Amino acid sequence: MLAKAAITLGNGTFSIEDVEVKAPLKDEVLVKIMAAGLCHTDHDSLHWGRPVILGHEGAGVVVSVGADVNSVRPGDKVILNWAIPCGKCFQCQNQNQHICENNSPVVAGDALPDGQVSSGHARLESTLFKGKGIERSFNIGTLSTHTIVKEPAVVKYETEIPFSAASIIGCGVMTGYGSAVNTAKVTPGATVAVIGTGGVGLNVIQGAKISGAAKIVAIDINPTRLEMAKKFGATHTVLAEKTDKGLKKATQLVKEMTSNGGADFAFECTAIPELGAAPLGMVRNAGTAVQVSGIEEEVTIDMQLFEWDKIYINPLYGKCRPQIDFPKILELYSKGDLLLDEMVSSTYKFEALKDAFDDMLSGKNAKGVIIFES
């Protein structure tokens, strides 16, 4: 079948092109994408140096399935999951499905091997661009009207929720919420500092609030984002200065707002390498610092920041177990405890993808979402 997809050649640009999507094989699912969320990783993928169909957040409807697929059937609503577990390896068996040994996520610089047919990696030849197979970002490529994925990449749901809100669960919401709830395990009555209040940071705030944190301090250089943070659960805010190296001034303010020498938990959600050590400075002795944003560059850290007994964690995807965590998030949404509709600041037609990227980069949106025609 013919479909439309946002394609980058890896040179910093993209265009919306016609692609041919093949019928699913025995372990595959064909999904009609109804909505796709945007995050900074999507913009980063423009520079991966190879042709890729963009997008790794999405929700849609199953069109058809392969003969061996049992968890979904045509007509089911699904959320897509980019960290695809095999269910059999050591990490999957130890509840670390997000770091599956067989299906580790394809990231910047890691090209998908030709003909890859593992339990999580998508077949290049299942989607053709100009007659040749093309990689889908993180094996799902949600900035496309249709996509072929492996069965473990979809989670069925029946919750009454707009596709726009459902689409953002599979990365931004899960990463932030999961970092607070699954990774750090924020405790009731705790004090929490969150550096960076974009889509991920706002969901760290929501996760901390749901966990019962008593004081949540949001830190950002954008006053508009700090106002958003209050809406999602921040009790205090710090407007940081761009010239504040390592956020030392902001750290002092956080310590003045908290007791026992600093926050119990601090989260870095900016992806700025210079701030990789900042959460260590904000937590008390024996506190927990979490580097949420996935910095993958060399960072110099003063080891005195670890004094004393501080814990520093660098998790992936909020330790996501899709079949467990997505239903929990949807239940919290249904109860009104987790705000998702409010997280979607703006929606865009597919043809306005450039505008959506521009608004994201300017910090205008908590989350921007592409809505596909039904």
Secondary structure, 3 states (H helix, E strand, C coil): CEEEEEEECCCCCEEEEEEEECCCCCCEEEEEEEEEECCHHHHHHHHCCCCEECCCCCEEEEEEECCCCCCCCCCCEEEECCCCCCCCCHHHHCCCHHHCCCCCCCCCCCCCCCCCCCCCCCCHHHEEECCEECEEHHHCCCCECEEEEEHHHEEEECCCCCHHHHHCHHHHHHHHHHHHHHHCCCCCCCEEEEECCCHHHHHHHHHHHHCCCCEEEEEECCHHHHHHHHHCCCCEEEECCCCCHHHHHHHHHHHHHCCCCCEEEEEECCCCHHHCCHHHHHEEEEEEEEECCCCCCCCCCCHHHHCCCCEEECCCHHHCCHHHHHHHHHHHHHHCCCCCHHHEEEEEEHHHHHHHHHHHHCCCCCEEEEECCC
